[in-house]
Amino acid sequence: MYALGMVETISIPLGIEAGDAMLKAAEVELQMAQVVCAGKYIVCVSGDVAAVRHAVEAGKATAGDCLVDSFVIPNVHEKVVCAISAASPVDLVAALGIVETFSLSAAVQAADIAVKAAEVDLIEVRLGRGMGGKSFVLLTGEVAAVRSSIASAEQFEGLDGMLARTVVIPSPHPDLIQALL
């Protein structure tokens, strides 16, 4: 089973050290390791579930009290990985759903929950660059599907107070969509 895991720290040096610990702890593939807004550092790895869990635990232990958030998503939806890199093609936007979070990890988790809950397409998972440490998810589909997927993300207990706001915009203006893409 394919999994995705992330460790998010408030310290750049400890984030880099946590990333090193993650990669040394288990056979995982590095998906992303970078500085993000507000002086945070994220490390994202993928691989089989047990390896990703072990790597994330090693990263969390190394991060210590500088840990902001973390996750392991077993059986992560393939649309999530594409949306993190803003590589999702979008043809028609019937409705636009937006989920804003206080952590990068929470945004990725919300995206996975949303895309598994209803027939929607992820446009992007924008991870905390230039946003004061916040992140957001953009998704599209029919209005009812977007509402359902947003509701599922809102109800997910794993976000632990990291959900900031959500919005569903039926028939968004084409100029707005162009600006977002």
C-alpha positions in Angstrom: 0.0 0.0 0.0 1.3 3.4 -1.0 1.4 6.1 1.7 2.4 9.8 2.0 3.9 11.3 5.2 4.9 14.7 6.3 6.7 16.4 9.1 6.3 20.2 9.5 8.6 22.1 11.9 8.9 25.7 13.1 12.7 25.5 12.9 14.6 25.3 9.6 17.7 23.5 11.0 15.6 21.0 13.0 13.4 20.5 10.0 16.4 19.6 7.9 17.7 17.3 10.6 14.3 15.7 10.9 14.3 15.1 7.2 17.7 13.4 7.4 16.4 11.2 10.2 13.3 10.3 8.2 15.3 9.2 5.2 17.8 7.2 7.3 15.1 5.5 9.4 13.3 3.7 6.6 13.3 3.1 2.9 11.1 5.9 1.7 11.3 8.3 -1.3 11.7 12.0 -0.7 8.9 13.9 -2.3 9.6 17.4 -1.0 11.9 19.1 1.5 11.8 22.9 1.7 11.6 26.1 3.6 8.0 27.5 3.7 6.6 30.8 4.9 6.9 31.9 8.5 10.2 30.1 8.9 8.8 26.6 8.7 10.4 23.6 7.1 8.5 20.6 5.6 9.6 17.1 4.7 7.3 14.9 2.7 8.1 11.2 2.0 6.3 8.3 0.3 6.6 4.6 0.3 4.9 1.6 1.8 2.8 2.4 4.9 5.0 0.8 7.5 8.1 2.5 6.2 6.4 5.9 6.0 5.1 5.5 9.5 8.5 4.7 10.8 10.1 7.6 8.9 7.5 10.1 10.2 8.0 8.9 13.8 11.8 9.4 13.4 11.2 12.9 12.1 8.8 13.8 14.9 11.3 12.5 17.5 14.0 14.6 16.0 11.9 17.7 15.7 10.9 17.6 19.3 9.1 20.7 20.6 9.6 22.4 17.2 7.1 20.0 15.6 4.1 21.9 14.2 2.2 19.1 12.6 2.6 15.7 10.9 0.7 13.0 9.2 0.7 9.6 7.5 -1.9 9.0 4.9 -2.2 5.3 4.0 -3.6 4.8 0.5 -3.2 8.4 -0.4 -5.3 9.5 -3.4 -3.1 10.0 -6.5 -4.7 13.4 -7.2 -3.2 14.7 -3.9 0.4 14.2 -5.1 -0.4 16.0 -8.4 -2.2 18.8 -6.6 0.7 19.4 -4.3 2.9 20.2 -7.2 0.2 22.3 -8.9 0.1 19.9 -11.9 -3.6 19.1 -12.0 -5.3 19.8 -15.3 -8.6 21.6 -15.0 -11.1 21.8 -17.9 -14.4 23.1 -16.4 -15.1 24.6 -13.0 -18.7 24.2 -12.2 -18.2 25.0 -8.5 -15.0 26.0 -6.6 -14.3 24.7 -3.1 -11.7 26.2 -0.9 -10.3 24.8 2.3 -7.9 27.0 4.3 -5.7 25.5 7.0 -3.3 26.8 9.7 -0.7 24.1 8.8 0.6 22.6 5.6 0.1 19.1 6.9 -3.6 19.8 7.5 -4.0 21.0 4.0 -2.7 17.8 2.5 -4.9 15.7 4.8 -7.9 17.8 4.0 -7.3 17.4 0.3 -7.1 13.6 0.6 -10.3 13.5 2.6 -12.1 15.8 0.2 -11.1 13.9 -3.0 -12.1 10.6 -1.5 -15.4 11.8 -0.2 -17.0 12.9 -3.6 -16.5 13.1 -7.3 -14.3 16.2 -7.3 -11.0 17.2 -8.9 -8.2 18.8 -7.0 -6.9 21.9 -8.7 -4.1 22.6 -6.2 -2.8 22.1 -2.7 -0.9 25.4 -2.0 1.5 24.9 0.8 2.4 27.9 2.9 4.6 29.9 0.5 4.0 33.6 1.2 0.9 33.1 3.3 2.1 33.4 6.9 2.2 29.6 7.4 -1.3 29.0 6.2 -2.2 26.7 3.3 -5.2 26.0 1.1 -6.8 23.5 -1.1 -8.7 24.3 -4.3 -11.1 21.7 -5.8 -13.8 21.6 -8.3 -16.8 19.6 -9.5 -20.5 19.7 -9.5 -21.9 21.9 -6.7 -23.3 19.0 -4.6 -20.1 17.0 -4.9 -18.0 20.0 -3.9 -20.2 20.7 -0.9 -20.0 17.1 0.2 -16.2 16.9 -0.1 -15.8 20.2 1.8 -18.2 18.9 4.5 -16.1 15.7 4.9 -12.9 17.8 5.3 -14.7 20.0 7.9 -15.8 16.9 9.9 -12.4 15.1 9.8 -11.2 14.9 13.4 -7.6 14.5 12.4 -7.3 18.2 11.6 -7.2 19.0 15.3 -8.1 22.7 15.2 -6.0 23.4 12.1 -9.0 24.2 9.8 -9.3 27.9 9.3 -12.2 28.5 6.8 -14.0 26.8 4.0 -16.0 28.2 1.1 -18.0 26.8 -1.8 -18.6 29.1 -4.8 -21.1 27.9 -7.3 -20.4 29.0 -10.9 -17.3 31.1 -10.1 -16.5 33.9 -12.5 -14.1 32.8 -15.3 -11.7 35.7 -14.6 -11.3 34.4 -11.0 -10.6 30.9 -12.2 -8.0 32.3 -14.7 -6.3 34.2 -11.8 -6.2 31.1 -9.7 -4.7 28.9 -12.4 
